[in-house]
Amino acid sequence: MADFETNRFIRTQADVTGAVDAGLRKYMLQVYNYMFLALVVTGLTAYWVFGLSVVTDSATGRITDLTDIGRTLYGSPLKWVLMFAPLALVLFINARFNRMSLGGAQASFWIFSGLIGVSMSIIFVVFTMMSIAQVFFITAAAFGGLSLYGYTTKRDLTGIGSFLIMGVWGIIIASVVNIFLHNSAMQWMISIAGVGIFAGLTAYDTQKIKEIYYTGDGEVVAGKKAIMGSLSLYLDFINMFQFLLSLMGSRR
């Protein structure tokens, strides 16, 4: 009888573990799907805005001038709005997220990814298409490896994550200062630090997203957790890509 009860307990535990693993895989897949779609929205928006902003030579494909839209976006005070609007929006989303409906959270996420696309359209003016593509695939490979590490490691990354988050604010402050200084050496150091910080945050955020999964969450709570998790990973990817592009990209 004791053996029977032990075996039943083992089978029950195995069933529970299997259900948790299946639920966790579904949840993480949802996180990555949201992130992938957000990157698609950002990329398509950035390229569309770039196309509206430049005049190109039909024979060579070289940029010869900016359109009125391009001058407004890249040469007027509106460029400062585009530069800081994504930061303001992500702070707003974080502050209001718990009070948002699932639909509101989704809408905010897509609006944010589109706004990032408008802001990032300038990279197509500054860098060659080939180098943008190369750096994107390098970023994707690095992100995949780091996220996998964060998902599988048994090491608690909480302490490292807290340090890296402080580093993010340091980068933001240094970047704002360097807007006025235009110091190339400082920009190089910011880019190096940025790559390292967001590489570490990719692993940290993946582990955190995994750990907040709970099988008892309802559809709305689980959906909002997936959106917030995908927003974290999306920001890690975008920032790592931009810093790598600053270091490795070939300018026009």
C-alpha positions in Angstrom: 0.0 0.0 0.0 2.8 2.4 0.9 4.5 1.7 -2.5 1.2 2.4 -4.2 0.7 5.7 -2.5 4.3 6.7 -3.2 3.9 5.9 -6.9 0.7 7.8 -7.1 2.4 10.8 -5.5 5.3 10.6 -8.0 2.8 10.4 -10.9 0.9 13.4 -9.6 4.0 15.4 -9.2 5.1 14.5 -12.7 1.7 15.5 -14.1 1.9 18.9 -12.3 5.5 19.5 -13.5 4.5 18.6 -17.1 1.5 21.0 -17.0 3.7 23.8 -15.6 6.4 23.2 -18.3 3.8 23.2 -21.0 2.2 26.4 -19.7 5.6 28.1 -19.3 6.6 27.2 -22.9 3.3 28.7 -24.1 3.8 31.8 -22.1 7.4 32.3 -23.2 6.4 31.7 -26.8 3.8 34.4 -26.4 6.4 36.8 -25.0 8.8 36.2 -28.0 5.9 36.4 -30.5 4.9 39.9 -29.2 8.6 40.9 -29.3 9.1 39.7 -32.9 5.9 41.4 -34.1 7.0 44.7 -32.4 10.4 44.5 -34.2 8.5 44.0 -37.5 6.3 47.0 -36.7 9.4 49.1 -35.8 11.4 48.0 -38.9 8.5 48.6 -41.4 7.7 52.0 -39.8 11.3 53.1 -39.9 11.8 52.1 -43.5 8.5 53.7 -44.5 9.3 57.0 -42.8 12.8 56.9 -44.3 11.2 56.5 -47.8 9.0 59.6 -47.2 12.0 61.6 -45.9 14.6 61.4 -48.6 15.1 62.0 -52.3 17.3 59.3 -54.0 19.0 59.2 -57.4 17.1 56.7 -59.6 20.3 55.4 -61.2 22.6 55.0 -58.2 20.1 54.8 -55.3 22.2 57.5 -53.4 20.4 60.0 -51.2 20.6 63.4 -52.9 18.3 65.5 -50.7 15.7 65.5 -47.9 12.0 66.0 -48.6 10.0 68.5 -46.6 9.0 65.6 -44.3 12.7 64.7 -43.8 13.7 68.3 -43.0 10.9 68.5 -40.5 11.8 65.2 -38.8 15.6 65.5 -38.9 16.3 69.2 -39.0 13.6 71.0 -37.0 12.9 71.0 -33.2 10.6 68.1 -33.8 13.7 65.8 -33.8 14.0 66.4 -30.0 10.4 65.3 -29.6 11.1 62.1 -31.6 14.2 61.5 -29.6 12.6 61.7 -26.1 9.0 60.7 -26.9 9.8 56.9 -26.7 11.4 57.3 -23.3 8.4 59.4 -22.0 6.0 56.8 -23.4 7.7 53.8 -21.9 7.8 55.5 -18.5 4.1 56.2 -18.9 3.4 52.6 -19.8 5.3 51.4 -16.8 3.4 53.8 -14.5 0.0 53.0 -15.8 0.4 49.4 -16.8 -1.4 47.8 -13.8 -4.5 49.9 -14.4 -4.6 49.2 -18.1 -6.9 46.6 -19.7 -5.3 43.9 -21.8 -6.4 45.6 -25.0 -5.1 49.0 -23.7 -1.7 47.3 -22.9 -1.5 45.8 -26.3 -2.4 49.1 -28.1 0.2 51.0 -26.0 2.8 48.4 -27.0 2.1 48.7 -30.7 2.0 52.5 -30.6 5.3 52.5 -28.7 7.0 50.1 -31.3 5.7 52.3 -34.1 7.0 55.5 -32.4 10.4 53.8 -32.0 10.3 53.1 -35.7 9.8 56.8 -36.6 12.6 57.7 -34.2 14.9 55.1 -35.7 14.3 56.0 -39.4 17.3 58.2 -39.2 19.6 55.2 -39.2 18.8 54.5 -42.9 20.0 58.1 -43.7 23.2 57.7 -41.7 24.3 54.1 -42.3 24.4 51.8 -45.3 21.7 49.2 -45.8 24.3 46.4 -45.8 25.8 47.4 -42.5 22.3 47.8 -40.9 21.4 44.2 -42.0 24.7 42.8 -40.8 24.5 44.4 -37.4 20.8 43.3 -37.1 21.7 39.7 -37.6 24.7 40.0 -35.2 22.4 41.4 -32.6 19.8 38.7 -33.2 22.4 36.0 -32.8 23.8 37.5 -29.6 20.3 38.2 -28.2 19.3 34.5 -28.9 22.3 33.2 -27.0 22.0 35.5 -24.1 18.2 34.9 -23.7 18.8 31.2 -23.8 21.4 31.5 -21.1 19.0 33.6 -18.9 16.3 31.0 -19.4 18.4 27.9 -18.6 20.9 29.2 -16.0 20.4 28.2 -12.3 22.4 31.3 -11.2 20.3 34.0 -9.6 20.9 37.1 -11.8 19.0 39.5 -9.5 22.1 41.3 -8.1 23.6 41.7 -11.6 20.3 43.0 -12.9 20.0 45.7 -10.2 23.5 46.9 -11.1 22.8 46.9 -14.8 19.6 49.0 -14.4 21.6 51.7 -12.6 24.0 51.5 -15.6 21.1 52.2 -18.0 20.3 55.5 -16.2 24.0 56.4 -16.3 24.0 55.8 -20.1 20.9 57.9 -20.5 22.4 60.8 -18.6 25.8 60.5 -20.4 24.0 60.3 -23.8 22.0 63.5 -23.1 25.2 65.3 -22.0 27.0 64.1 -25.2 24.3 65.5 -27.4 25.7 68.9 -26.6 29.4 68.0 -26.3 29.5 66.0 -29.6 32.5 64.1 -28.2 33.3 61.0 -30.4 35.5 59.4 -27.7 32.7 59.7 -25.2 30.2 58.3 -27.7 32.5 55.3 -28.3 32.7 54.6 -24.5 28.9 55.0 -24.2 28.3 52.5 -27.0 30.7 50.0 -25.5 29.1 50.3 -22.1 25.6 50.1 -23.7 26.3 46.9 -25.5 27.6 45.3 -22.3 24.7 46.5 -20.2 21.9 45.5 -22.6 23.6 42.2 -23.2 23.5 41.5 -19.5 19.9 42.8 -19.2 18.8 40.4 -21.9 19.8 37.4 -19.7 18.5 39.1 -16.6 15.1 40.0 -18.1 14.6 36.5 -19.6 15.1 35.0 -16.2 12.8 37.5 -14.5 10.1 36.9 -17.1 10.4 33.1 -16.6 10.2 33.5 -12.8 7.1 35.6 -12.7 5.1 33.0 -14.6 2.4 31.5 -12.5 0.0 28.7 -13.6 -2.9 30.2 -11.6 -2.9 33.5 -13.6 -6.0 34.2 -15.5 -6.0 35.1 -19.2 -5.8 38.8 -18.6 -3.0 38.7 -16.0 -1.0 36.2 -18.1 -1.5 38.3 -21.2 -0.3 41.5 -19.5 2.7 39.8 -18.0 3.6 38.6 -21.5 3.3 42.1 -22.9 5.4 43.6 -20.2 8.0 40.8 -20.6 8.1 41.3 -24.4 8.5 45.1 -23.9 11.6 44.5 -21.7 13.2 42.1 -24.2 12.3 44.4 -27.1 14.0 47.3 -25.4 17.1 45.2 -24.7 17.2 44.1 -28.4 16.7 47.6 -29.8 19.2 49.3 -27.6 21.9 46.6 -28.1 21.3 46.9 -31.9 21.7 50.7 -31.8 24.9 50.6 -29.8 26.4 47.9 -32.0 25.4 49.9 -35.1 27.1 52.9 -33.6 30.3 50.8 -33.2 30.2 48.7 -36.3 28.0 50.4 -38.8 29.4 51.8 -42.1 28.3 55.4 -42.6 27.1 56.6 -46.0 
